[in-house]
Every structure is written in structure tokens, then in C-alpha cells.
């Protein structure tokens, strides 16, 4: 007997403001970690899709949120799958060093939201969800690991239909989910 296919997936946007240009030697360890971490994401159970730029490797060439702001947009089958990748893979070591490469955000920089299975979110949609979270706080429409909602709770806020699947894709480098105290999820290791 096979498990039923999920009707909703979890979308994730994470933005990070670079302290230095990507070609600066001080950021080299982060840049060197991109390929292995993205490959790990690609192979993680529950991974669905991630945004990439024209290089096809990652999305660091895209700057829709500002010239020195890199974005990470991905889709996962479940919140647990994203959590496991974020806190139980090589990604965690990169996350621990983030202050070496990125400015500290004073506002929310990570947002989660449910999408219909098969929907590929646009960057505009993702930035709108982040703006919603920053303006109104967590809700079923835009939330965080620490204040999560189920797909059923978010059903009224799901995008109407799948986005054409002509968007670039591949796995991602979600940075720092905001807190390890997500209900129903195991605690993260200290960062």
C-alpha cells in the first residue's frame, strides 16, 4: 500500500544581506559551500524544487530584493523535510557561520507558506509572503518554523493554481530558520 500523495507542499524563502561582495575572499567559504550544500538539498528526501539563476547552480546571481541581498527559494514536501535538511545535514555548519558573511537582519528574513502540490512559486509571490510576515506577523498565509501552521489551516491562502513549470529549478540553501521551537518538530542543535 502506498501513501497518498500530498495535496500541499511547503514553500520557503530566505533572504540574506551580504556583508561583502560574493567575490570577496571573506565570503569564499560560503561560496565554496554552495555546490555541496545544494547537492545535499537535491538529494534530501522531501525536496521538490529550488530557484536557480541562469548559471543553473544556485540563485546567487538573482537580486530581486536588493543589490547585496541573495535569495533562496525552495519547495519541500513537508515542513519536517525542510527542517531535517536545515538542521540535520551539512547545511547546519554553513548556517552556524552565517554571521561571518551576512548582516544581521532586524526584520523577518525567512518565510514559509503552503502551496498546492505542483505549484512553483514565483519570486514575486515569495517576496509578497515575506512582506506579509514582516507587516502582520505569523499567520496561516505566511509563517515561520517557530509559528507554523498546517496545510489545512492555510488552505484558504493557497495560491489558486500551479504556476507554469517553466521556471528554473534545482535544490537550495535555506539559511536560518528562525527558531528551533517549532511545535511538533524536534529541537535543533545549538547554532
N, C-alpha and C positions, 0 to 999 in steps of 0.2 A: 504494500500500500504506500503510495507516495503522498507527501504533504501537499496541502492545497497551495497554489501559487498566491503570493501576497498581492493584494489589490492596491497597496500603497508602499512607496519607498520613502526613505528619508534623504532629503537634500541638505547639504551643508555648505555654507560659505564662510570662509575665514579670510580676513584681510590682515596684512602686516605692513607696517611702515618701516622701510629700510633705513637704517642708521647711516649707511654708506652705499654708494653705487654697487651694483652686483659684480662689477669687475674689480672692485677694491679688494686687496689681499685680506683685509679683515673679515670679509664675508666669504672668502674662499671655502672654509669648512662647510658652510651651509650649501653653497653651490655644488660642492663635491658630493654632498649627501643627497641631492635631489634625485639622481637616477636610481640609486639603490632603494631609497625610501619609496619612490614612485613604483618601482618594480615590486616592492613588498606589498604596496597597496593593491596593485594589479592582481596579485596572487592571493590576496586575503579573501577567505570565504565571506560572501555577502557583499563584496564590492560590485558595483554596477557600472559606474561611469565617472570620468573626471574631465574637466575642461583642460584643453591644451591649446597652445598658440600655433602659429604656422610651422614652428620647428618640429612639432609633434611630440616633443619630450615632456614639456611642462607648460605652465601658463605664465611664467615669469616675464614673457615679452608683452603680455597684455597689461595695460594700466588703466582700467576703466574707473578706478576710484582715486586716481591721482598719480602724478609722475613718479613718485617714490613709494607707491603703495602696490604691493603684489597681492594677487588674489588666488584663492584656492577654492574651487567649486567642484563638488562631487556629489554622487548619489550612491546610497547604500540600501541594501535590502531591509536592514533593521538598525535600530539605534545601537543594539548590542554589537553588531558587526563593526560599526564605526568606532565604538568605544574600545573594542578589542584591538583594532588596528592602532588607534591613537595611544593607548596606554599599555599594550602588551606586545609591542613589536619594536623594531629598531627606531621607529618614529619617536618613541619616548625620549631617547637620548638626544635627538635633534631638538625636541621641544624643551628639554632641560637647558639647552644652551641658547635659547632664543634671545635672551637679553643681550647677548654679545653682538647680535646682528640687527635687532629690531627695536624700535622705540616702544616705550610702554604706552599702551592705549588707555585713555581715560574714559572712553565710552566702549560699549559692547563692540567686539570685533569678530565675533563668531555667532552665527545664527543657524538654527536648524528649523526645518519645516517639512511637512509631509507633502508628497506629490503622488498623483496616480502612477501606478507601476507602468513604466514605458515612457513617462514624461521626462524630457530632458530640459531642465530649467535654463533659461537664458541668464546672462549676466545682469541684465536689467531687472529681471524678476528677483534675482538673488539680492541685488543692492536694495531693491524696494523692501524686501523682507528684513534686511538688516536695518534700514531706516525705520521701519515699523517697530522693531525691537528697541532701537535706541530712543524713539519718541514715546512709546507707550509701555515699555517693559514687556516681560514674557506674556504670551497668550498662546492659544492653540494655533494661531496664524504664524507666529514667529517666536521661537523659544530657544533655550539653551540646554545643555546637559543637566544643569542644576535645577532647572524648572521645566522639565519636559512634559509633553502631552502625548497621548496615544493617537494613533491614526484615526481612531473612531471619534475622539474628541475634536480632532482637526478637520473632520470630514466636510463641514460647511465652508472651509477655507481652502480646499484643494483647488488647484488650477483646473479649468474646465476640461481640457483635452490634452492628449500628448502633443508635445512640441515636435515639429518635423525632425526626424532623426538625421538631419544633415549637419548637425553641429559637430565640431571637432570633439574627439573623446579620447580618453585613457585615464588611468588612475591618478591619485593626488597626494598632496602633502598637507593634510589638515594640521594646523598648528596646535593651538592650545585651547581645547575645550575648557570652558571657564571654571569648572569646579568638579571635583570628584564625588560630589554627594548626590548624584542623580538617583532618584528613587528607583529601587528595583535593580540597580546595577552595582556591581562590586566596586569597592573603593579603589581609587587609583593609587599607584605607588607615589611616594613623595616626589615632588618635582624640585 
